[in-house]
């Protein structure tokens, strides 16, 4: 079974006015690099990182040994999230994957454990259209989509994300509750980024 990955890192960060994936959680670690490093430890081939044309890519971590990561520049990213997703899908469709995992670059607490649970669940039940993460029962990314949903994903418009399909009731899927709502912390504002930075520092101190 071939499962690809799409890492959406082409957001405009309009509310912040800067490229949020490049914001530093520490001197060595950029916000956008954290979940990407986790995804690279999962069996995703290829792993497509969708970026804007003006991104200097300095936030990207080194490619993992034997990794299949590559970047895809989305010239239409400014038109909305759906266009970034479409760019990623167009990059993987020629490889005919059975499914794709979609993750967001501004959620640094997404873990490889969460992603591997999606993959393992789908492998046990390949008749499912999707397997999504969940926070108090609400489906959200990261999520795995079977090829049965690729056309619907490509037909999304503007800032519509895949979550609208997960909540539509039109597809057969399952949701996996995360251990903590903090797993889904994202940085749409500087206030949210500061909260993420505090949580990041706390977790680092607990590990040391």
N, C-alpha and C positions, 0 to 999 in steps of 0.2 A: 504494500500500500504506500503510495507516494503522497506525502503531505508537505505543502509549501508554507512559507510564512510571509506576511506583509506587515512591515513596521512603518506606521504612518508618522512621518516626521516633517511634513511639509506645511504645517499650519502657519497661518499668517501672524499669530500672536497679536491681534489687533488691540486687545484690551491692555496689553503690556507694553507694546511699542518697541519690543526687542525680540530677538530670536530666543524663545524660552528654552529650546533644547540645548543652547550654549551656556545657559546660566549655571554657575558653579555651586555644587553642593559642598565641595572641598577644593583645595588647590589642584588636586589631580583629577577630580571626577565631575563631569558635566551632567546635568539633569537627563539629557537625552540618551546618554550612554548606558545608564544603569539597567533598564529593562532589556535593552538590546543585548547586553552581555548575558543576561539570563536566557533570552531566546536562543542565543548561539549555542547554548548547552543542551538544547532540545533537538530532536530528530526532524529538523525542518530543512528541506532541500528543494529549491533554493530558499534563502531568506532574503527578501527584497526590502531594501530601505528606501522609502519614497521621500525625496527631498525637494526643496525649492531650487530654482535656478541660481539664486543669489546666495546660497549657503556655501560657506567656505569649507564645510565638513570637518573643521578642527575639533569638534566635539566627539567625533566618532572614535571609539576605542580601536586598538589594533584588531585585525581579523584573527579569529581563533584558528589555531592549527587545524588544518583539514576542513576549515569552514567553507560554506558555500554562499556566504553573504556577498551581495552586490548592491550598488546604489542605482536608483532609477530617478532621473530628474523629471519632475512633473511641471511642464510649462504652463499648465492650466490650474495649478494649485490655488491661485488667488480667487478662483470661481467657487470654491467651496470644498468641503471634506469629501464629497462624493467623487470629485474629479481626481483627488489623490488616490482614493481607493481604486478607481478605474485604471489609473496608471499602473498601479501595482498588479491588478488582475491581468491587464494586457501583457505585462512582462512575464507572467507565469503561465498563461493559458497555452502557449505553444508547447510547454512541457507536459501538458495533460495531467495535472495532479488530480488525485482523488478528492482532496480537500485542501483548504487553506486556513491557517490561523491568522487572524487579524488582531494586532495589538497597537496601542497608542504610545507615542514617545514621551508623553508628559505624565506617565504613571510609573514612577520609579520603584514602587513596591510590588509590582507584578513579579512573581517568582517563577523559576523553571518548574517548580512543583505544581503550581497552578496550571501552567501550560501543558505539562505532561499528563495531568489528570484529564484535560480536554482530549488529548490525543489518545490516551488509553481507553477512555470511555467510547470514543468513536470507533476504535478498532474492534471493540467488543460488540458494538451495535452499529455496523456500517449502513444500516437502513435509515438512520437519522439524517435529517437535513442539516441540523446544527447541534453543537454542544457549546453552551455559553457559561461564562462565569456569572455569579449572582451575588447580589448584596440585598439581604432580606427578601429574597424571592424575585427581585427585579433583575432581569437578564441584561448583561452588559459585556463589553470587551474586557479582557481578551476573549475571543470567541472563535470557534472552529466552524467553518461552513463547508458542507459537502458540495461537490460539483453541481448538484441539483439546484443550488441557489446562485450559481455564478451569474446567470442571466439577470436575475432580480437585483443582484448587487451592482451590476453594470448599469441598470436602469434607474438607480437612485439619482437625485438631482440636487444641485446647490449644496447646502450644508447638511443635507440628510446623511446620517451615518447608518451603519448596519443595524444599530439598535432598533430602528423603526421596524425592521423586518422581524427581529427577534420577538417583538411585542405585538405583532400583527395577528397571531393565531392562525396564519395561513400555512405554516410549516410545522413539520414534526421534529421536535427536538427535546432536549433536556437541559436543565441548568444545574450547575454545581456551586453550592454555597461556599463562599470563601471563609477562611478562619476568622477574618477580621475586616470590618469596613475600611480600616486604614489601608488595606491592600489597594483600594481604588482611589486613594488621594491623587488629585491631579492639579496642575498648575495653570489655571486660566487667568489668575490675577496675582499680583505681587503678594497680597495677603496669603493666598493659598501656597505660593512658593515659600514664603517664610515659615508656614506651618510644616511644609514638607522638609525644609532644612532643619527645623527643630527635631522632627521625628527621625530624620536621617542621622543627626548627631547623637540622639539618644540610642539608636540601634547600634551605632558604631561603638559607643562607650560600653554598651552591654556586652559586646563581643570581645572587647579588649580586657 
